[in-house]
Amino acid sequence: MAKIQFKTEKGVAKYSWLNAPDTTFDKENPKFTVTVRLAGDAAKDMVSLVKEAANDNFGKDSGGVRMPFQTDDETGDTLFKFS
C-alpha cells in the first residue's frame, strides 16, 4: 500500500487515539488514529487531493479504492480518517 502524506487545513479532531495507539481491531499492529472534520473549500480541496493520489497510484482501478473520508449527514462537513 502506498504511504502518502497530506497536510490539512485546521479542522476539528474527533475519535482521537494520539496519546496511545489504538489496539481495538489489531493488537499486533496498533495505530495512532484521528478523524478530522473539515468544511467548505478546505474539505473540497482535500477530497480532490485524495482522489488525485488514488488515481496516480492505482490508475483506472482507483474506482474500487476505499476512500478515507465520508460526509456527515447532519452537518454536511467531510470527515477524514487518518492513521
C-alpha positions as CSV (number, residue, x, y, z in Angstrom):
1,M,0.0,0.0,0.0
2,A,1.3,3.5,-0.9
3,K,2.2,5.7,2.1
4,I,1.1,9.2,1.2
5,Q,1.3,12.3,3.4
6,F,-1.1,15.2,3.4
7,K,-1.2,18.4,5.3
8,T,-4.8,19.6,6.0
9,E,-6.2,23.0,6.9
10,K,-7.3,23.4,10.5
11,G,-10.2,21.2,11.5
12,V,-11.9,19.7,14.4
13,A,-10.4,16.4,15.7
14,K,-12.8,13.5,16.6
15,Y,-12.2,10.0,17.9
16,S,-8.5,10.7,18.6
17,W,-6.0,8.0,19.5
18,L,-3.0,10.2,19.9
19,N,-1.7,9.5,23.4
20,A,-1.6,5.8,23.0
21,P,-2.1,3.6,19.9
22,D,-5.5,2.0,19.1
23,T,-5.4,-1.7,19.6
24,T,-9.1,-2.4,19.3
25,F,-9.1,-4.2,16.0
26,D,-5.4,-5.2,15.6
27,K,-3.4,-5.9,18.7
28,E,-0.3,-6.9,16.7
29,N,-0.1,-3.6,14.7
30,P,-1.5,-0.8,16.9
31,K,-2.1,2.6,15.2
32,F,-2.4,6.2,16.2
33,T,-5.6,7.5,14.5
34,V,-7.7,10.6,14.3
35,T,-10.8,11.7,12.4
36,V,-10.7,15.4,11.3
37,R,-13.8,17.3,10.4
38,L,-13.3,19.8,7.6
39,A,-15.9,22.1,5.9
40,G,-16.3,24.2,2.8
41,D,-13.4,24.8,0.4
42,A,-10.9,23.1,2.8
43,A,-12.9,19.8,2.5
44,K,-13.3,20.1,-1.3
45,D,-9.6,20.7,-1.8
46,M,-8.7,17.7,0.4
47,V,-11.1,15.4,-1.3
48,S,-9.6,16.4,-4.7
49,L,-6.0,15.7,-3.4
50,V,-7.1,12.3,-2.0
51,K,-8.8,11.3,-5.3
52,E,-5.8,12.5,-7.3
53,A,-3.4,10.5,-5.2
54,A,-5.7,7.4,-5.7
55,N,-5.7,7.9,-9.4
56,D,-1.9,8.4,-9.5
57,N,-1.3,5.2,-7.5
58,F,-4.0,2.9,-8.8
59,G,-4.8,4.3,-12.3
60,K,-8.1,3.3,-13.8
61,D,-8.6,0.8,-10.9
62,S,-8.9,3.7,-8.4
63,G,-12.8,3.5,-8.6
64,G,-12.6,0.5,-6.3
65,V,-10.3,2.1,-3.7
66,R,-11.8,2.7,-0.3
67,M,-11.5,6.4,0.4
68,P,-10.6,7.7,3.9
69,F,-13.5,10.2,4.0
70,Q,-17.2,10.4,4.3
71,T,-19.8,13.2,4.5
72,D,-21.6,13.9,7.8
73,D,-25.3,13.7,7.0
74,E,-26.2,16.2,9.8
75,T,-23.7,19.0,9.1
76,G,-22.6,18.3,5.5
77,D,-19.0,18.5,6.7
78,T,-16.5,16.0,5.5
79,L,-14.8,13.6,7.9
80,F,-11.3,12.4,7.1
81,K,-9.8,9.4,8.9
82,F,-6.0,9.4,9.3
83,S,-3.6,6.9,10.9
